[in-house]
Amino acid sequence: MIPAAFDYIRAGSIAEAIDLLQRDPDGSKLVAGGHTLIPTLKLRLASPALLVDIRGIAEMKGIAVNEDSIRIGALTTHAELLASEPLHKALPIFRQAANLIADPQVRNRGTIGGSLANADSAADWPAVVIALKAELEIASATGSRRVAARDFFVDIFSTTLGPSEVLAAIHIPCPAAGTRFTYRKIRHPASGYAVVGIAAAVRINAGVAANLSIGITGAASHAFPGDIAAEFLAGKPLSQGNIEEAARLQSAATECLSDRYASAEYRASLLGTETRRALLALAA
Ligand SMILES: Cc1cc2nc3c(=O)[nH]c(=O)nc-3n(C[C@H](O)[C@H](O)[C@H](O)COP(=O)(O)OP(=O)(O)OC[C@H]3O[C@@H](n4cnc5c(N)ncnc54)[C@H](O)[C@@H]3O)c2cc1C
């Protein structure tokens, strides 16, 4: 449980972090909260020659709730997301989800940017940012680009981030007045990670679902949008029957992950149940 030797540098800016990564893209790793990376090093699943500590980079911190959009710096911790009152007022789903992540120790150190960049198939934030139609701001040597959250996750522990790129911030459009949110998950009993987790947002307009958006984590190799259920319910009332059919269709269309804890069949069943419960909560 002792990592291989590595060098360690604190970067003072995003530009400096990128510069350090570029010198040896395959041999360097960013470290934010370290709550995934440090165990990985201890188990020697990774042995980078250099760790670039980004925790001191001011431009990657803070939550700004503006008129049209909300900016969350990638270094914002789970605990800060849980505590922020302005964020809670604008997007209550953040407090709901942060409260379900691990324990206070992990929440005090782990960052939303680290969680998204790491792309664990069972992490909570990927489902939330997909449901909120967020854009991820990615900085590289050639400038900055934005990627829709739904296109960011590629496979297990794999994203569209390049080896010398830094996830700088998350941008979320302010929701229309009256938008309802929910996040729920079946927790793995040991880690608290999502065996299956569902984030959803909807506005009920003249009795029917408008702008329903769903993010799903835990079920498959990476988080993905629940488009099958959302498309089925578009313009329909969130009745018990419609919700049950939407959940059934989403579950049937998803190729679920199988591991030592849960078989693909069990995850598919949980996906149907959790989607139904999340949508019923929105309808209530
Ligand atoms: C006991 C335990 C329980 C947990 N339970 C949960 C849970 O219930 N739900 C959940 O979602 N998570 C859970 N986690 C994970 C936790 O939320 C981690 O903190 C998080 O996944 C990684 O964030 P970090 O800031 O610690 O990243 P680090 O460990 O510092 O980095 C993780 C990876 O992301 C890269 N990286 C970090 N920041 C950036 C960036 N800004 N740009 C580009 N790359 C970057 C690093 O190079 C590294 O490869 C748990 C962790 C532990 C130890």
The ligand as a Gaussian input file, in Angstrom:
#p B3LYP/6-31G(d) Opt

LIG

0 1
 C      -14.478000       5.909000       0.715000
 C      -14.919000       6.658000      -0.507000
 C      -16.276000       6.715000      -0.804000
 C      -16.710000       7.407000      -1.940000
 N      -18.059000       7.453000      -2.205000
 C      -18.491000       8.142000      -3.282000
 C      -19.886000       8.223000      -3.576000
 O      -20.754000       7.756000      -2.854000
 N      -20.249000       8.894000      -4.710000
 C      -19.322000       9.486000      -5.549000
 O      -19.721000      10.072000      -6.547000
 N      -18.009000       9.437000      -5.264000
 C      -17.570000       8.795000      -4.164000
 N      -16.222000       8.752000      -3.872000
 C      -15.276000       9.438000      -4.787000
 C      -15.004000      10.841000      -4.317000
 O      -16.134000      11.635000      -4.600000
 C      -13.753000      11.408000      -5.031000
 O      -13.363000      12.499000      -4.305000
 C      -13.916000      11.828000      -6.465000
 O      -14.326000      10.804000      -7.303000
 C      -12.598000      12.317000      -7.056000
 O      -12.428000      13.620000      -6.718000
 P      -11.015000      14.145000      -6.216000
 O      -11.117000      15.628000      -6.186000
 O      -10.666000      13.456000      -4.951000
 O      -10.068000      13.732000      -7.436000
 P       -8.566000      13.102000      -7.477000
 O       -8.546000      11.806000      -6.725000
 O       -7.609000      14.155000      -7.057000
 O       -8.444000      12.868000      -9.025000
 C       -9.189000      11.846000      -9.673000
 C       -8.763000      11.802000     -11.163000
 O       -9.235000      12.961000     -11.857000
 C       -8.139000      13.719000     -12.385000
 N       -8.495000      15.129000     -12.146000
 C       -8.818000      15.686000     -10.954000
 N       -9.213000      16.954000     -11.125000
 C       -9.118000      17.212000     -12.454000
 C       -9.400000      18.358000     -13.271000
 N       -9.899000      19.484000     -12.744000
 N       -9.188000      18.280000     -14.604000
 C       -8.733000      17.115000     -15.166000
 N       -8.457000      16.002000     -14.450000
 C       -8.655000      16.044000     -13.109000
 C       -6.893000      13.239000     -11.642000
 O       -5.731000      13.364000     -12.434000
 C       -7.250000      11.790000     -11.373000
 O       -6.979000      11.006000     -12.515000
 C      -15.763000       8.065000      -2.767000
 C      -14.395000       8.023000      -2.456000
 C      -13.981000       7.337000      -1.345000
 C      -12.504000       7.332000      -1.008000

